[in-house]
Amino acid sequence: MRIIKPSLHFSYYSKPLVFILFICWGGLAQSQEIDLQWKPRKDINSGLPSSIKVYETYGRLPDGEPLRAMYAEIDLNDNNLKFRSIGSNSYRENTAETYQKGNAILAINGGYFTSNSSVSLIIEDGEVISKGLHTKPRGAFGIRNGKPEVTWTKPASNGNFVYKLNTIDEENPSEKWSATQAVGGGPVLLLNGQLQMTASEEGFANSHTIRHPRSAIGYKNEYTIIILVVDGRQEASSGVTIQELARIMKNLGTTSAVNLDGGGSSTLIASNEVVNVPVNISGGDRNNLRRNAGALIISENVPSRLEKPIHFDTEAATYYEIGIWKDSKLSNYYGNSVSRVAVSNSMNSAVHKFNNISPQEYQLGAWFSINTSDNSDETKYILHRSAIIDTIRVDQSSLDNLGKWTVLGHFQLKSGDSLEIRSTNSQQFISDAIRLVPIKDIPEVPKRGDFRIAVISDLNSGLGAINYEWQVDSIIQRIPNIWDPDLVISGGDLVAGMGISETDHLQKMWDGFSKHIVTPLHKLGIPFAFTLGNHDGPRNYKVEHDFTKAYWKENSNKPKLDFVDDSHFPNYYSFKKDGLFFVSWEASSSIITEENLEWMEQQFQNPEAKNAKFRFVVGHMPLYSIAQERDSKGDVLEHPEKLRALLERYKVHTYLSGHQHAFYPGKRGKLQLLNSGAAGSGARSWLTQEMPPINTITIMDVFYENNEIIYTTYDIKKEKASDMEVLDIRKLPSIIFGVNGYILRSDLKKFKEGKGKLHSINEEDNLANYGEFTATIEKKELQISGNFKLPKSRKYQTIEIGIFSGRHHESGTLIQKLKKGKMKKGKTYFSGTTPLTETLEDLLAVGAVHINITTTIDSLRGQLYPSHNKPPEKPFITSHLPQNTYGVRDINVLSSVKWSNATDPDGDFVTFIYQIALDNAFSKVVYQEKTGRNSKLKIEEKKWFQLLQDLKIGQTKTFYHRVLATDGSHIISSDSLQLTLLKSDEKLTDFAEVAPPNYKFKEKILSTGAGYGALWDNDHKIWLADYTTGLHIKNSNGDSAQFSPLTTVDIEGRHYALHPVNGIGKDLDGNILVSINRHLIKIDADTGQGIAVWEVPKGKRAITSPRAADDGSVFAMSLFGDDPNYILRQNGSSFDLINTVALEGRILSRTFDMSGDGRTFYFPDPGSGIIQMYHSKDGKTYKKGVDIKSLNGGSSAIQVLDKAVYAAVRSSGITPSSFHYRNQKNKEMWTLDLPEVQGAEPRGIGVSPDEKFLIFCSYDKGGGYYLFQLQE
């Protein structure tokens, strides 16, 4: 028997209704007034299009009263949706009837009414059905000019229309409200992000504002509507006050909202179901709905082809009972027949037989009426399907299951299967309707082109793996079932080689590739083309290179392609398919050989290429970098502009690549550049962005007649195919600058005209506008003109004006100086022209050009954006709310103020300014700080303490704070919030973040090298580990040691190359330990001679940084989490294996460190900001401890000194590379940003014995070793 027990209970915390929360600004989490946990209504969402989602909550209000609510989020970007307000001044019908007549998919009750008229406004399809009977202003919701709007309205005394009021107290409104669909209600709950308290001004008595069932509607933005219903006057929910309703709507993200008719009218209908439990009668009953004057409905212009549910009720012939059953007297039953009830015992049961259903997957749902005192809390639904029995236990007494289909799960069912209901627990159990919803498990699929290509890349898992991650197997199965492409192309890294020299293991890897990738596609007759990646046997790994070639040369493995030239297959080759021409070149390293290039040029001379409708080139390495951890010269092709010119000359439409592990649809010049994301392990995020990485597949639909290709890319790491969302490429960076050039997003339009505003760089008030300018393209020239007025009134000797490249927040490079003109009325005019190059045209398209005006004491700057450029979204302060009071102390501890990241719709860089003022108008700013692109500000508490210097301990003072967001042209302010501070002298009791010590960059002690570690030996020499070349040793005076660089050693007559270096450490005797792939080597620190060597057991993989314990044992940890970890002891010229340690749940980690006794291990995660810890009491068995999570990003560099942990952390999005320090003994930590390393990735760190020097070992960005010195 398979037992499935879904979580069907809720938990909540009771809080006092009225409270002041005193906390210290660095410690406790903040409480909120109403804390609700929302979850999707699976039973409802299965019948709705993806643009509408319904959510529910069942929890508690702050005073402990129960609350049950539902809301729908509606995306108006779906052009198939139609929003209407339907009503009558005389006729009455319930919301379900309006829903059915309007062919709706969602409906909510409307405004207030009497028996013979509508009290509230109704505008239906532009016609005013009712102006409303109110004389005072009343809130209303409407659609005006295609956008949602909340306002106050007043009926016109003459004429069938209403006035719009901009404020509640506007006495003589004159603006007619031209909404096409509208409903009146009131009071207004939110307007432009501000809570409103206007019930009395709108004519509502106090009795109206207390707790009742409620309906409300509002919007987050012009495309997103929120519809909310709160149940009340029943056991499951007490309802909410107007103030609580407003707070809930605000917490849901609405900026404007209005209350609708509530009480017994509150009804939400969706998917042909009553979503809530209305209270037209006492206690509530979904089968008894109130007749209203109107409702709001959502319908579809073209009905979605959604699967219709199949219902099985108790009056059907397919239902039978065993034992003693009777009709229940409970309300909220389903359909026309009441619920059936039986005593819980071993004899009574009921069965639904599923006859005449198609064999497929279904969502299985059960309906039952709730009785909290008598119903069983463990009713068994036993599903019988062939030889499989599934038992699902359900709590029929829980109000969490009230008035809805309780989803039991998704099951493959066929005709003849059955569902048995029984219980032996508690007093009684219920049998009612069962519902089956056919599951069509496919995502959104684009319109098919004349030719369809599925592009996948970087399929491999960890080094040497013979299997693939589950999403790779899944996508190979889904490709034919969902998209049925004409061709599958892989961008390389088919297997997980690069350092595997054992041919039997290579055979296993390629056999695994055949089994998981090629064979499933070949069986279905889908052609598979590929390019070789750096893990598939590149030229400099001869064993793998030869093995790969031999594998593909076998006839059984060779793809069934129509080759034009396969003489160099599989390294490079060409083929044709349905009038398209493809070339795969060997881009497994950063160099395309001259031989390969000459061959490719010959290919494009072939008739098949010249006559092709489209031409494509496929290679593993891209022309330009786009991803974090891949922005180095070895990860992109050399001479990209030369290669691009070559591809453009032969009219190649798209170059398809992989390797970066991030999807990006790009372009340069006339060439489209598709960077395919990783299907396998190690997906990466984009440069300069903080978005999480995703695994992807891209579908290319080629349309011959329109000469275009449509790309559709999916997030594939979803268990259900229907959950694979299509990526919105507008959320990706508009331009990405990498180590060897830039790449533009493919959808960007060319710049035609633009404008900008000038702001002061040096002035404290850098928000003021000191000038403006415009730009146009005329005759292949950029023409600019503008004017400015300098902040200072004094005369300046020199003024320089120039146009610069560079996005907002970047310093940029001068393109050309502009001419200063005459001064008129205090304004200085300027103008100029510059030739329009391809690069300048690209930069203009993405707003990466600015005007700079400099004088001897001042500077102005303005970003030049296209005319259609939009401002960033409004930020919201998320960490410090007005209902709380925050304690601050006179200490150096850092505390963080946080706000939402103001996304820019054009992909422009957004920077922030945080302000505190004495007044709400911010005329008296007492604190201001620029944070760059960071949506967080770390401040020492003592700075806040100084704002309270005139107060005594325990006294409070109220300020106002806000965040300003700017893209260099527009400035958007967050809401101004109260900030109440309490002067405190409470002692510090927990870990605290402090300001970092004054480490300053001194020099680059070695300018190049793939840094993989650094250490000081006992003679103060510095040993630098270079992954690719070996060891570099510096004497204490900075000169190279006599035996440096050290690239090989001899031990017992055998020669060992010292690369690749995976890590470095120091033994107890002062000599050096290095891990070289699968070898541990010990080297004499004085002479550089080899001392001892050890190799990991056969079939096992590389080890990382070796560490010596206090007892003389040496720990060599595996690079991979699922491989063994070794404890060794030197024995002459070798090491004996003392113990093998298994660490359950260990991650892949490129480095490792430990406590001196070897009882605590530290493994930093290269991809995220955590350090795994393992502890042991006996030195043999280790258990996982609590992760350290205080790092800004991933790390592959760690060193432990006593109780102190030092880590070098890679950059992450907008966060620079950094040093991170954490001291368990002193309970303090700090982070030091390192802009000097220019976002380089560290693969090692060096800490001097006295901790006065730190070395950042750069692996990319040119490599090298950055030395930082502590300033006394």
Secondary structure as the mmCIF struct_conf table of DSSP 4:
data_model
#
loop_
_struct_conf.conf_type_id
_struct_conf.id
_struct_conf.beg_label_comp_id
_struct_conf.beg_label_asym_id
_struct_conf.beg_label_seq_id
_struct_conf.end_label_comp_id
_struct_conf.end_label_asym_id
_struct_conf.end_label_seq_id
STRN STRN1 ARG A 2 ILE A 4
BEND BEND1 LEU A 17 VAL A 18
STRN STRN2 LEU A 21 CYS A 24
TURN_TY1_P TURN_TY1_P1 TRP A 25 GLY A 26
BEND BEND2 GLY A 27 LEU A 28
HELX_LH_PP_P HELX_LH_PP_P1 ALA A 29 SER A 31
BEND BEND3 GLU A 33 GLU A 33
STRN STRN3 LYS A 39 PRO A 40
HELX_RH_AL_P HELX_RH_AL_P1 LYS A 42 ASN A 45
TURN_TY1_P TURN_TY1_P2 SER A 46 GLY A 47
BEND BEND4 LEU A 48 LEU A 48
TURN_TY1_P TURN_TY1_P3 SER A 50 SER A 51
STRN STRN4 ILE A 52 ARG A 60
TURN_TY1_P TURN_TY1_P4 PRO A 62 ASP A 63
BEND BEND5 GLY A 64 GLY A 64
STRN STRN5 PRO A 66 ASP A 75
TURN_TY1_P TURN_TY1_P5 LEU A 76 ASN A 77
TURN_TY1_P TURN_TY1_P6 ASN A 79 ASN A 80
STRN STRN6 LEU A 81 GLY A 87
BEND BEND6 ASN A 89 SER A 90
STRN STRN7 GLU A 93 ASN A 94
HELX_RH_AL_P HELX_RH_AL_P2 THR A 95 LYS A 101
TURN_TY1_P TURN_TY1_P7 GLY A 102 ASN A 103
STRN STRN8 ALA A 104 ASN A 109
BEND BEND7 GLY A 111 GLY A 111
STRN STRN9 PHE A 113 PHE A 113
BEND BEND8 SER A 115 SER A 117
STRN STRN10 SER A 118 SER A 118
BEND BEND9 VAL A 119 SER A 120
STRN STRN11 ILE A 122 GLU A 124
TURN_TY1_P TURN_TY1_P8 ASP A 125 GLY A 126
STRN STRN12 GLU A 127 SER A 130
BEND BEND10 LEU A 133 LEU A 133
BEND BEND11 THR A 135 LYS A 136
STRN STRN13 ARG A 138 ARG A 144
TURN_TY1_P TURN_TY1_P9 ASN A 145 GLY A 146
STRN STRN14 LYS A 147 PRO A 155
BEND BEND12 SER A 157 ASN A 160
STRN STRN15 VAL A 162 LEU A 165
BEND BEND13 ASN A 166 THR A 167
TURN_TY1_P TURN_TY1_P10 ILE A 168 ASP A 169
BEND BEND14 GLU A 171 ASN A 172
STRN STRN16 GLU A 175 LYS A 176
HELX_LH_PP_P HELX_LH_PP_P2 TRP A 177 TRP A 177
BEND BEND15 THR A 180 THR A 180
STRN STRN17 GLN A 181 GLY A 184
STRN STRN18 VAL A 188 LEU A 191
TURN_TY1_P TURN_TY1_P11 ASN A 192 GLY A 193
STRN STRN19 GLN A 194 LEU A 195
TURN_TY1_P TURN_TY1_P12 ALA A 199 GLY A 203
HELX_RH_AL_P HELX_RH_AL_P3 ASN A 206 THR A 209
BEND BEND16 ILE A 210 ARG A 211
STRN STRN20 HIS A 212 HIS A 212
STRN STRN21 ARG A 214 ASN A 221
TURN_TY1_P TURN_TY1_P13 GLU A 222 TYR A 223
STRN STRN22 THR A 224 VAL A 230
BEND BEND17 ARG A 233 ARG A 233
STRN STRN23 GLN A 234 GLN A 234
TURN_TY1_P TURN_TY1_P14 GLU A 235 ALA A 236
STRN STRN24 SER A 237 SER A 237
STRN STRN25 VAL A 240 VAL A 240
HELX_RH_AL_P HELX_RH_AL_P4 ILE A 242 ASN A 251
TURN_TY1_P TURN_TY1_P15 LEU A 252 GLY A 253
BEND BEND18 THR A 255 THR A 255
STRN STRN26 SER A 256 ASN A 259
HELX_RH_3T_P HELX_RH_3T_P1 GLY A 263 SER A 265
STRN STRN27 LEU A 268 ALA A 270
TURN_TY1_P TURN_TY1_P16 SER A 271 ASN A 272
STRN STRN28 GLU A 273 VAL A 274
BEND BEND19 ASN A 276 ASN A 276
BEND BEND20 ASN A 280 ILE A 281
TURN_TY1_P TURN_TY1_P17 SER A 282 GLY A 283
TURN_TY1_P TURN_TY1_P18 ARG A 286 ASN A 287
STRN STRN29 ARG A 291 ASN A 292
BEND BEND21 ALA A 293 ALA A 293
STRN STRN30 GLY A 294 GLU A 300
BEND BEND22 ASN A 301 VAL A 302
HELX_LH_PP_P HELX_LH_PP_P3 LEU A 306 PRO A 309
STRN STRN31 ILE A 310 PHE A 312
TURN_TY1_P TURN_TY1_P19 THR A 314 GLU A 315
BEND BEND23 ALA A 316 ALA A 316
TURN_TY1_P TURN_TY1_P20 ALA A 317 THR A 318
STRN STRN32 TYR A 319 ILE A 322
BEND BEND24 GLY A 323 GLY A 323
STRN STRN33 LYS A 326 ASP A 327
BEND BEND25 SER A 331 SER A 331
BEND BEND26 TYR A 334 TYR A 334
TURN_TY1_P TURN_TY1_P21 GLY A 335 ASN A 336
BEND BEND27 SER A 337 SER A 337
HELX_LH_PP_P HELX_LH_PP_P4 VAL A 338 SER A 339
STRN STRN34 ARG A 340 VAL A 343
BEND BEND28 ASN A 345 MET A 347
STRN STRN35 SER A 349 LYS A 353
BEND BEND29 ASN A 356 ASN A 356
BEND BEND30 PRO A 359 PRO A 359
STRN STRN36 GLN A 360 ALA A 366
TURN_TY1_P TURN_TY1_P22 THR A 372 ASP A 374
STRN STRN37 ASN A 375 ASN A 375
BEND BEND31 ASP A 377 ASP A 377
STRN STRN38 THR A 379 ARG A 385
TURN_TY1_P TURN_TY1_P23 SER A 386 ALA A 387
STRN STRN39 ILE A 388 VAL A 394
TURN_TY1_P TURN_TY1_P24 GLN A 396 SER A 397
HELX_RH_3T_P HELX_RH_3T_P2 LEU A 399 ASN A 401
TURN_TY1_P TURN_TY1_P25 LEU A 402 GLY A 403
BEND BEND32 LYS A 404 LYS A 404
STRN STRN40 THR A 406 LEU A 413
TURN_TY1_P TURN_TY1_P26 SER A 415 GLY A 416
STRN STRN41 SER A 418 ARG A 422
BEND BEND33 ASN A 425 GLN A 427
STRN STRN42 GLN A 428 SER A 431
STRN STRN43 ILE A 434 PRO A 438
HELX_LH_PP_P HELX_LH_PP_P5 PRO A 446 ARG A 448
BEND BEND34 ASP A 450 ASP A 450
STRN STRN44 PHE A 451 ILE A 456
BEND BEND35 GLY A 462 GLY A 462
TURN_TY1_P TURN_TY1_P27 LEU A 463 GLY A 464
BEND BEND36 ILE A 466 ASN A 467
HELX_RH_AL_P HELX_RH_AL_P5 TRP A 470 ARG A 478
HELX_RH_PI_P HELX_RH_PI_P1 ILE A 479 TRP A 483
BEND BEND37 ASP A 486 ASP A 486
STRN STRN45 LEU A 487 SER A 490
BEND BEND38 GLY A 492 GLY A 492
BEND BEND39 VAL A 495 VAL A 495
BEND BEND40 MET A 498 GLY A 499
HELX_RH_AL_P HELX_RH_AL_P6 THR A 503 PHE A 513
HELX_RH_PI_P HELX_RH_PI_P2 SER A 514 VAL A 518
HELX_RH_AL_P HELX_RH_AL_P7 THR A 519 LYS A 523
TURN_TY1_P TURN_TY1_P28 LEU A 524 GLY A 525
STRN STRN46 PHE A 528 PHE A 530
TURN_TY1_P TURN_TY1_P29 ASN A 534 HIS A 535
BEND BEND41 ASP A 536 ASP A 536
TURN_TY1_P TURN_TY1_P30 ARG A 539 ASN A 540
HELX_RH_AL_P HELX_RH_AL_P8 LYS A 542 LYS A 553
BEND BEND42 GLU A 554 GLU A 554
TURN_TY1_P TURN_TY1_P31 ASN A 555 ASN A 557
BEND BEND43 LYS A 558 LYS A 558
STRN STRN47 ASP A 562 ASP A 565
TURN_TY1_P TURN_TY1_P32 SER A 567 ASN A 571
BEND BEND44 TYR A 572 TYR A 572
STRN STRN48 TYR A 573 LYS A 577
TURN_TY1_P TURN_TY1_P33 ASP A 578 GLY A 579
STRN STRN49 LEU A 580 SER A 584
BEND BEND45 SER A 588 SER A 590
HELX_RH_AL_P HELX_RH_AL_P9 GLU A 594 GLN A 603
TURN_TY1_P TURN_TY1_P34 PHE A 604 GLN A 605
BEND BEND46 ASN A 606 ASN A 606
HELX_RH_AL_P HELX_RH_AL_P10 PRO A 607 LYS A 610
TURN_TY1_P TURN_TY1_P35 ASN A 611 ASN A 611
BEND BEND47 LYS A 613 LYS A 613
STRN STRN50 PHE A 614 VAL A 618
BEND BEND48 HIS A 620 MET A 621
BEND BEND49 LEU A 623 TYR A 624
STRN STRN51 ALA A 627 ALA A 627
TURN_TY1_P TURN_TY1_P36 GLN A 628 GLU A 629
BEND BEND50 SER A 632 SER A 632
HELX_RH_3T_P HELX_RH_3T_P3 LYS A 633 ASP A 635
BEND BEND51 VAL A 636 VAL A 636
BEND BEND52 GLU A 638 HIS A 639
HELX_RH_AL_P HELX_RH_AL_P11 PRO A 640 ARG A 649
TURN_TY1_P TURN_TY1_P37 TYR A 650 LYS A 651
STRN STRN52 THR A 654 SER A 657
BEND BEND53 HIS A 659 ALA A 662
STRN STRN53 TYR A 664 ARG A 668
TURN_TY1_P TURN_TY1_P38 GLY A 669 LYS A 670
STRN STRN54 LEU A 671 ASN A 675
HELX_LH_PP_P HELX_LH_PP_P6 SER A 676 ALA A 678
BEND BEND54 ALA A 679 SER A 681
HELX_LH_PP_P HELX_LH_PP_P7 SER A 685 SER A 685
STRN STRN55 TRP A 686 TRP A 686
TURN_TY1_P TURN_TY1_P39 LEU A 687 THR A 688
HELX_LH_PP_P HELX_LH_PP_P8 MET A 691 PRO A 693
STRN STRN56 THR A 696 PHE A 703
TURN_TY1_P TURN_TY1_P40 TYR A 704 ASN A 707
STRN STRN57 GLU A 708 ASP A 715
BEND BEND55 GLU A 719 LYS A 720
HELX_RH_3T_P HELX_RH_3T_P4 ALA A 721 ASP A 723
HELX_LH_PP_P HELX_LH_PP_P9 GLU A 725 GLU A 725
STRN STRN58 VAL A 726 VAL A 726
HELX_LH_PP_P HELX_LH_PP_P10 LEU A 727 LEU A 727
HELX_RH_3T_P HELX_RH_3T_P5 ILE A 729 LYS A 731
BEND BEND56 LEU A 732 LEU A 732
BEND BEND57 SER A 734 SER A 734
STRN STRN59 ILE A 735 GLY A 738
TURN_TY1_P TURN_TY1_P41 VAL A 739 ASN A 740
STRN STRN60 GLY A 741 ARG A 745
TURN_TY1_P TURN_TY1_P42 SER A 746 ASP A 747
HELX_LH_PP_P HELX_LH_PP_P11 LEU A 748 PHE A 751
STRN STRN61 GLU A 753 SER A 760
BEND BEND58 ILE A 761 GLU A 764
TURN_TY1_P TURN_TY1_P43 ASN A 766 LEU A 767
BEND BEND59 ALA A 768 ALA A 768
STRN STRN62 GLY A 771 GLU A 778
TURN_TY1_P TURN_TY1_P44 LYS A 779 LYS A 780
STRN STRN63 GLU A 781 PHE A 788
BEND BEND60 PRO A 791 LYS A 792
BEND BEND61 ARG A 794 ARG A 794
BEND BEND62 GLN A 797 GLN A 797
STRN STRN64 GLU A 800 SER A 805
TURN_TY1_P TURN_TY1_P45 HIS A 808 HIS A 809
STRN STRN65 THR A 813 LYS A 817
STRN STRN66 LYS A 819 LYS A 824
TURN_TY1_P TURN_TY1_P46 LYS A 825 GLY A 826
STRN STRN67 LYS A 827 PRO A 835
HELX_RH_AL_P HELX_RH_AL_P12 GLU A 838 ALA A 845
TURN_TY1_P TURN_TY1_P47 VAL A 846 GLY A 847
STRN STRN68 VAL A 849 THR A 854
BEND BEND63 THR A 856 ILE A 857
STRN STRN69 SER A 859 PRO A 866
TURN_TY1_P TURN_TY1_P48 SER A 867 HIS A 868
HELX_LH_PP_P HELX_LH_PP_P12 PRO A 871 PRO A 875
STRN STRN70 ILE A 877 ILE A 877
BEND BEND64 SER A 879 SER A 879
TURN_TY1_P TURN_TY1_P49 PRO A 882 GLN A 883
STRN STRN71 ASN A 884 VAL A 888
BEND BEND65 ASP A 890 ILE A 891
STRN STRN72 VAL A 893 VAL A 893
STRN STRN73 LEU A 894 LYS A 898
STRN STRN74 TRP A 899 TRP A 899
TURN_TY1_P TURN_TY1_P50 PRO A 905 ASP A 906
STRN STRN75 THR A 911 ALA A 917
BEND BEND66 LEU A 918 ASP A 919
TURN_TY1_P TURN_TY1_P51 ASN A 920 ALA A 921
BEND BEND67 SER A 923 LYS A 924
STRN STRN76 VAL A 925 GLY A 932
TURN_TY1_P TURN_TY1_P52 ARG A 933 ARG A 933
BEND BEND68 SER A 935 SER A 935
STRN STRN77 LYS A 936 GLU A 940
HELX_RH_AL_P HELX_RH_AL_P13 GLU A 941 GLN A 946
TURN_TY1_P TURN_TY1_P53 LEU A 947 ASP A 950
BEND BEND69 LEU A 951 LEU A 951
HELX_LH_PP_P HELX_LH_PP_P13 LYS A 952 LYS A 952
TURN_TY1_P TURN_TY1_P54 ILE A 953 GLY A 954
STRN STRN78 THR A 956 THR A 966
BEND BEND70 ASP A 967 SER A 969
STRN STRN79 ILE A 971 SER A 973
HELX_LH_PP_P HELX_LH_PP_P14 SER A 974 SER A 976
STRN STRN80 LEU A 977 LYS A 983
HELX_LH_PP_P HELX_LH_PP_P15 GLU A 986 LEU A 988
BEND BEND71 ASP A 990 ASP A 990
STRN STRN81 ALA A 992 GLU A 993
STRN STRN82 VAL A 994 VAL A 994
HELX_LH_PP_P HELX_LH_PP_P16 ALA A 995 PRO A 997
STRN STRN83 TYR A 999 LEU A 1006
BEND BEND72 SER A 1007 GLY A 1009
STRN STRN84 GLY A 1011 TRP A 1016
TURN_TY1_P TURN_TY1_P55 ASN A 1018 ASP A 1019
BEND BEND73 HIS A 1020 HIS A 1020
HELX_LH_PP_P HELX_LH_PP_P17 LYS A 1021 LYS A 1021
STRN STRN85 ILE A 1022 ASP A 1026
TURN_TY1_P TURN_TY1_P56 TYR A 1027 THR A 1029
STRN STRN86 GLY A 1030 LYS A 1034
TURN_TY1_P TURN_TY1_P57 SER A 1036 ASN A 1037
BEND BEND74 GLY A 1038 GLY A 1038
HELX_LH_PP_P HELX_LH_PP_P18 ASP A 1039 ASP A 1039
STRN STRN87 SER A 1040 SER A 1040
HELX_LH_PP_P HELX_LH_PP_P19 ALA A 1041 ALA A 1041
TURN_TY1_P TURN_TY1_P58 GLN A 1042 PHE A 1043
BEND BEND75 PRO A 1045 PRO A 1045
STRN STRN88 LEU A 1046 LEU A 1046
STRN STRN89 THR A 1048 ILE A 1051
TURN_TY1_P TURN_TY1_P59 GLU A 1052 GLY A 1053
STRN STRN90 ARG A 1054 ALA A 1057
BEND BEND76 PRO A 1060 PRO A 1060
STRN STRN91 VAL A 1061 LYS A 1066
TURN_TY1_P TURN_TY1_P60 LEU A 1068 ASP A 1069
BEND BEND77 GLY A 1070 GLY A 1070
STRN STRN92 ILE A 1072 ILE A 1076
TURN_TY1_P TURN_TY1_P61 ASN A 1077 ARG A 1078
STRN STRN93 HIS A 1079 ILE A 1083
TURN_TY1_P TURN_TY1_P62 ALA A 1085 THR A 1087
STRN STRN94 GLY A 1090 GLU A 1095
HELX_LH_PP_P HELX_LH_PP_P20 VAL A 1096 PRO A 1097
TURN_TY1_P TURN_TY1_P63 LYS A 1098 GLY A 1099
STRN STRN95 ILE A 1103 ILE A 1103
STRN STRN96 ARG A 1107 ALA A 1108
TURN_TY1_P TURN_TY1_P64 ASP A 1110 ASP A 1111
BEND BEND78 GLY A 1112 GLY A 1112
STRN STRN97 VAL A 1114 ALA A 1116
STRN STRN98 SER A 1118 SER A 1118
BEND BEND79 LEU A 1119 PHE A 1120
TURN_TY1_P TURN_TY1_P65 GLY A 1121 ASP A 1122
BEND BEND80 ASP A 1123 ASP A 1123
STRN STRN99 ASN A 1125 ASN A 1131
TURN_TY1_P TURN_TY1_P66 GLY A 1132 SER A 1133
STRN STRN100 SER A 1134 VAL A 1141
TURN_TY1_P TURN_TY1_P67 GLU A 1144 GLY A 1145
HELX_LH_PP_P HELX_LH_PP_P21 ARG A 1146 LEU A 1148
BEND BEND81 ARG A 1150 ARG A 1150
STRN STRN101 ASP A 1153 MET A 1154
TURN_TY1_P TURN_TY1_P68 GLY A 1156 ASP A 1157
BEND BEND82 GLY A 1158 GLY A 1158
STRN STRN102 THR A 1160 PRO A 1164
BEND BEND83 PRO A 1166 GLY A 1169
STRN STRN103 ILE A 1171 HIS A 1175
BEND BEND84 LYS A 1177 LYS A 1180
STRN STRN104 LYS A 1183 LYS A 1184
HELX_LH_PP_P HELX_LH_PP_P22 VAL A 1186 ASP A 1187
STRN STRN105 ILE A 1188 ILE A 1188
BEND BEND85 ASN A 1192 GLY A 1193
STRN STRN106 SER A 1195 LEU A 1201
TURN_TY1_P TURN_TY1_P69 ASP A 1202 LYS A 1203
STRN STRN107 ALA A 1204 VAL A 1209
STRN STRN108 SER A 1212 SER A 1212
TURN_TY1_P TURN_TY1_P70 GLY A 1213 ILE A 1214
STRN STRN109 THR A 1215 THR A 1215
HELX_LH_PP_P HELX_LH_PP_P23 PRO A 1216 SER A 1217
STRN STRN110 SER A 1218 ASN A 1223
TURN_TY1_P TURN_TY1_P71 GLN A 1224 LYS A 1227
STRN STRN111 GLU A 1228 ASP A 1233
HELX_RH_3T_P HELX_RH_3T_P6 PRO A 1235 VAL A 1237
TURN_TY1_P TURN_TY1_P72 GLN A 1238 GLY A 1239
HELX_LH_PP_P HELX_LH_PP_P24 ALA A 1240 GLU A 1241
STRN STRN112 PRO A 1242 VAL A 1247
TURN_TY1_P TURN_TY1_P73 PRO A 1249 ASP A 1250
BEND BEND86 GLU A 1251 LYS A 1252
STRN STRN113 PHE A 1253 SER A 1258
BEND BEND87 ASP A 1260 ASP A 1260
TURN_TY1_P TURN_TY1_P74 LYS A 1261 GLY A 1262
STRN STRN114 GLY A 1264 LEU A 1270
#
